[in-house]
């Protein structure tokens, strides 16, 4: 039964992260991506730190060595500070049903980069997963686009930036996964998440001041940013705790089905805006299949 608890926790995390993307899409209407990223990351860091202090002691936040501090900083800069800005840009321009599948392909990026840089073997599963992934991406890119809102452009360049942002998100998450693993060797995983979020908040805040000093987040967006941060805060502890109850491959596989979840959720709550098509659904399914094939 213990492994069933882990599966349940991972499923809750996957659902929370999927709903988060739709809440974030709503928050980004008429809002600066840079300012919204800084705001939601700051709220998320505060919430996760409070939750973590109920589960672990303050002593668990103390890194064991300088290498841990180094990898904590890298995780915060790349996985949170930079990747979230690109991910939110993709959500704003493509919609969650299209941004999530490409961004969530990062386990394949991790496997390929590990094989390339660390000399790990390239298995048939990696090659097969990569083929499915590429096929799914082609279908999603060729699917009819989401319908732009009143504040968005229907120009191809608007979507091209969105696709590029989703791809960069996958690349950053795939590479930065190693930083989290390294940091977790010297400090509790919840502490890793908390500290990296604060680092990411600092990075996103500085970027927002540099890239979009006059950008604003309207008052109507803040309730959605608050909901987004709350959903992320639900997801993170359940995701971390799932690893203590079941195998890591099961947790990663369940969390990787987010693209598949995004299709029916998008159809239910943002049917007109998301423009769910059969090609999009098939593409998302191929991406999920390719990702899970690599993981397992």
C-alpha positions as CSV (number, residue, x, y, z in Angstrom):
1,X,0.0,0.0,0.0
2,X,2.9,2.3,0.6
3,X,3.7,2.5,-3.1
4,X,0.0,3.4,-3.8
5,X,0.5,6.4,-1.4
6,X,3.4,7.5,-3.5
7,X,1.5,7.1,-6.7
8,X,-1.4,9.1,-5.2
9,X,1.0,11.9,-4.1
10,X,2.6,12.0,-7.6
11,X,-0.9,12.2,-9.2
12,X,-1.9,15.1,-7.0
13,X,1.3,16.9,-7.9
14,X,0.7,16.3,-11.6
15,X,-2.9,17.6,-11.4
16,X,-1.9,20.7,-9.3
17,X,0.8,21.6,-11.8
18,X,-1.6,21.2,-14.7
19,X,-4.3,23.4,-13.2
20,X,-1.5,25.9,-12.3
21,X,-0.7,26.4,-16.0
22,X,-4.3,27.3,-16.7
23,X,-4.5,29.7,-13.7
24,X,-1.2,31.3,-14.9
25,X,-2.6,31.7,-18.4
26,X,-5.5,33.7,-17.0
27,X,-3.1,35.7,-14.8
28,X,-1.1,36.7,-17.8
29,X,-3.9,38.5,-19.6
30,X,-2.8,42.1,-20.0
31,X,0.1,41.4,-17.6
32,X,3.9,41.7,-18.1
33,X,5.3,38.2,-18.2
34,X,8.5,39.4,-16.4
35,X,6.6,41.1,-13.6
36,X,4.1,38.2,-13.3
37,X,7.0,35.7,-13.1
38,X,8.7,37.6,-10.3
39,X,5.4,37.9,-8.4
40,X,4.3,34.3,-8.6
41,X,7.8,33.0,-7.8
42,X,8.0,35.2,-4.8
43,X,4.7,34.0,-3.5
44,X,5.6,30.4,-4.3
45,X,8.9,30.8,-2.4
46,X,7.1,32.2,0.7
47,X,4.5,29.4,0.7
48,X,6.9,26.6,0.1
49,X,9.2,27.8,2.9
50,X,6.3,27.9,5.3
51,X,5.2,24.4,4.4
52,X,8.8,23.1,4.5
53,X,9.2,24.5,8.1
54,X,6.2,22.4,9.2
55,X,7.9,19.3,7.8
56,X,11.6,19.7,8.3
57,X,13.7,21.6,10.9
58,X,15.6,24.8,10.2
59,X,18.8,22.8,10.6
60,X,17.8,20.8,7.4
61,X,18.2,24.0,5.5
62,X,22.0,24.3,6.2
63,X,24.1,23.0,3.3
64,X,26.8,20.5,4.2
65,X,29.5,21.9,1.9
66,X,30.2,24.6,-0.7
67,X,29.4,22.3,-3.6
68,X,25.8,22.2,-2.3
69,X,25.6,26.0,-2.2
70,X,26.9,26.1,-5.8
71,X,24.4,23.7,-7.1
72,X,21.5,25.3,-5.2
73,X,22.5,28.6,-6.9
74,X,22.5,27.0,-10.3
75,X,19.2,25.3,-9.8
76,X,17.6,28.6,-8.7
77,X,19.0,30.5,-11.6
78,X,18.3,28.1,-14.4
79,X,15.4,25.9,-13.3
80,X,13.4,28.7,-11.6
81,X,14.6,32.2,-12.5
82,X,15.2,31.7,-16.2
83,X,13.1,28.7,-17.1
84,X,9.9,30.0,-15.6
85,X,10.1,33.3,-17.6
86,X,10.4,31.2,-20.8
87,X,7.6,28.8,-19.7
88,X,5.2,31.6,-18.8
89,X,6.0,33.3,-22.2
90,X,5.1,30.0,-23.9
91,X,1.8,29.7,-21.9
92,X,0.8,33.3,-22.7
93,X,1.5,32.9,-26.5
94,X,0.5,29.2,-27.1
95,X,-1.8,28.3,-24.3
96,X,-1.2,25.5,-21.7
97,X,-2.4,22.7,-24.0
98,X,0.5,23.5,-26.4
99,X,3.1,24.8,-24.1
100,X,3.0,22.0,-21.6
101,X,3.7,19.1,-24.0
102,X,6.9,20.6,-25.3
103,X,8.1,22.0,-22.0
104,X,7.4,18.7,-20.2
105,X,9.6,16.8,-22.7
106,X,12.6,17.8,-20.5
107,X,13.3,14.2,-19.2
108,X,14.2,13.3,-22.8
109,X,16.5,16.3,-22.9
110,X,18.1,15.1,-19.6
111,X,18.6,11.6,-21.0
112,X,20.1,12.8,-24.3
113,X,22.4,15.4,-22.6
114,X,23.6,12.7,-20.1
115,X,24.4,10.4,-22.9
116,X,26.2,13.2,-24.8
117,X,28.1,14.9,-22.0
118,X,28.5,12.1,-19.3
119,X,29.1,9.2,-21.7
120,X,26.0,7.3,-20.5
121,X,24.8,4.6,-23.0
122,X,22.3,5.5,-25.7
123,X,19.7,2.8,-25.4
124,X,16.9,1.7,-27.7
125,X,14.4,3.2,-25.3
126,X,16.1,6.6,-25.6
127,X,16.1,6.5,-29.4
128,X,12.5,5.2,-29.5
129,X,11.4,7.9,-27.0
130,X,13.1,10.6,-28.9
131,X,11.4,9.5,-32.2
132,X,8.0,9.6,-30.5
133,X,8.8,12.9,-29.0
134,X,9.8,14.5,-32.3
135,X,6.7,13.1,-34.0
136,X,4.5,14.5,-31.2
137,X,6.2,17.9,-31.5
138,X,5.7,18.0,-35.3
139,X,1.9,17.2,-34.9
140,X,1.5,19.9,-32.2
141,X,3.3,22.6,-34.1
142,X,1.2,21.8,-37.2
143,X,-2.1,21.7,-35.3
144,X,-4.4,24.7,-35.6
145,X,-3.2,27.4,-33.1
146,X,-5.0,28.5,-30.0
147,X,-7.2,31.5,-30.5
148,X,-5.5,34.7,-29.4
149,X,-7.1,36.9,-26.8
150,X,-7.8,40.5,-27.3
151,X,-4.4,41.5,-25.9
152,X,-2.5,39.0,-28.1
153,X,-1.4,39.0,-31.7
154,X,-2.4,36.4,-34.3
155,X,0.8,37.0,-36.2
156,X,3.0,33.9,-36.8
157,X,5.9,35.6,-35.1
158,X,3.9,35.7,-31.9
159,X,3.6,31.9,-31.9
160,X,7.2,31.3,-33.1
161,X,8.4,33.1,-29.9
162,X,6.1,30.9,-27.9
163,X,7.4,27.7,-29.5
164,X,11.0,28.8,-29.0
165,X,10.3,29.7,-25.4
166,X,8.7,26.2,-24.7
167,X,11.7,24.5,-26.3
168,X,14.2,26.6,-24.2
169,X,12.1,25.7,-21.1
170,X,12.6,22.0,-21.8
171,X,16.3,22.5,-22.4
172,X,16.8,24.5,-19.2
173,X,14.7,22.1,-17.1
174,X,16.4,19.1,-18.6
175,X,19.9,20.4,-17.8
176,X,19.0,21.9,-14.4
177,X,17.6,18.6,-13.2
178,X,21.2,17.5,-12.6
179,X,21.7,20.6,-10.3
180,X,18.7,19.6,-8.2
181,X,20.0,16.1,-7.8
182,X,23.5,17.3,-6.8
183,X,22.1,19.8,-4.3
184,X,19.8,17.2,-2.8
185,X,22.8,15.1,-1.8
186,X,23.8,17.8,0.7
187,X,20.5,19.2,2.0
188,X,16.8,18.0,2.3
189,X,14.9,18.1,-1.0
190,X,12.3,20.5,0.5
191,X,15.0,22.9,1.6
192,X,16.5,22.6,-1.9
193,X,13.2,23.7,-3.4
194,X,12.7,26.5,-0.9
195,X,16.2,28.0,-1.4
196,X,16.2,27.6,-5.2
197,X,12.8,29.4,-5.3
198,X,14.2,32.4,-3.4
199,X,17.2,32.4,-5.7
200,X,14.9,32.2,-8.7
201,X,12.7,35.0,-7.3
202,X,15.8,37.3,-7.0
203,X,16.8,36.4,-10.6
204,X,13.3,37.0,-12.1
205,X,12.9,40.2,-10.1
206,X,16.2,41.6,-11.4
207,X,15.3,40.5,-15.0
208,X,11.9,42.2,-14.7
209,X,13.5,45.4,-13.6
210,X,16.0,45.2,-16.5
211,X,13.8,43.9,-19.4
212,X,10.5,45.5,-18.5
213,X,10.8,48.3,-16.0
214,X,7.5,49.8,-17.0
215,X,5.6,46.5,-17.2
216,X,2.7,46.1,-14.9
217,X,0.4,43.4,-13.4
218,X,-3.2,44.6,-13.2
219,X,-5.1,44.1,-9.9
220,X,-7.3,41.5,-11.5
221,X,-4.3,39.3,-12.2
222,X,-3.1,39.0,-8.6
223,X,-5.8,36.7,-7.4
224,X,-4.8,34.3,-10.3
225,X,-1.2,34.7,-9.4
226,X,-2.1,33.8,-5.8
227,X,-4.0,30.8,-7.0
228,X,-1.1,29.8,-9.2
229,X,1.4,30.0,-6.4
230,X,-0.9,28.0,-4.1
231,X,-1.2,25.2,-6.7
232,X,2.5,25.1,-7.1
233,X,2.9,24.9,-3.3
234,X,0.5,22.0,-3.2
235,X,2.4,20.2,-6.0
236,X,5.9,20.6,-4.6
237,X,5.6,18.8,-1.2
238,X,3.4,16.0,-2.7
239,X,6.0,15.6,-5.5
240,X,8.9,15.4,-3.0
241,X,7.0,13.1,-0.6
242,X,6.0,10.8,-3.4
243,X,9.7,9.8,-3.7
244,X,9.7,8.5,-0.1
245,X,6.8,6.1,-0.8
246,X,7.5,4.7,-4.3
247,X,10.1,4.3,-6.9
248,X,11.5,7.5,-8.5
249,X,10.7,6.2,-12.0
250,X,7.0,5.9,-11.1
251,X,6.9,9.4,-9.7
252,X,8.6,10.9,-12.8
253,X,6.4,8.9,-15.2
254,X,3.2,10.0,-13.5
255,X,4.3,13.7,-13.3
256,X,5.2,13.5,-17.0
257,X,1.6,12.8,-18.1
258,X,0.8,16.5,-17.6
259,X,0.5,17.1,-21.4
260,X,-2.1,14.3,-21.5
261,X,-4.0,15.9,-18.6
262,X,-3.9,19.4,-20.2
263,X,-5.9,18.3,-23.2
264,X,-9.2,17.4,-21.4
265,X,-8.8,20.1,-18.8
266,X,-8.2,22.7,-21.6
267,X,-11.3,21.4,-23.3
268,X,-13.4,21.7,-20.2
269,X,-12.4,25.1,-18.9
270,X,-10.9,26.9,-21.9
271,X,-12.5,25.2,-24.8
272,X,-12.8,28.1,-27.2
273,X,-9.4,29.7,-26.3
274,X,-7.4,26.5,-26.3
275,X,-8.9,25.2,-29.6
276,X,-8.4,21.5,-28.8
277,X,-8.0,19.5,-32.0
278,X,-7.4,15.7,-32.8
279,X,-3.9,16.5,-34.1
280,X,-3.1,18.3,-30.9
281,X,-4.3,15.4,-28.7
282,X,-2.4,12.8,-30.7
283,X,0.8,14.9,-30.6
284,X,0.5,15.3,-26.8
285,X,-0.1,11.5,-26.5
286,X,3.1,10.8,-28.5
287,X,5.1,13.2,-26.4
288,X,3.9,11.6,-23.2
289,X,4.6,8.1,-24.6
290,X,8.1,9.1,-25.7
291,X,8.9,10.7,-22.3
292,X,7.7,7.7,-20.3
293,X,9.6,5.3,-22.7
294,X,12.8,7.1,-21.9
295,X,12.1,7.3,-18.1
296,X,11.2,3.6,-17.8
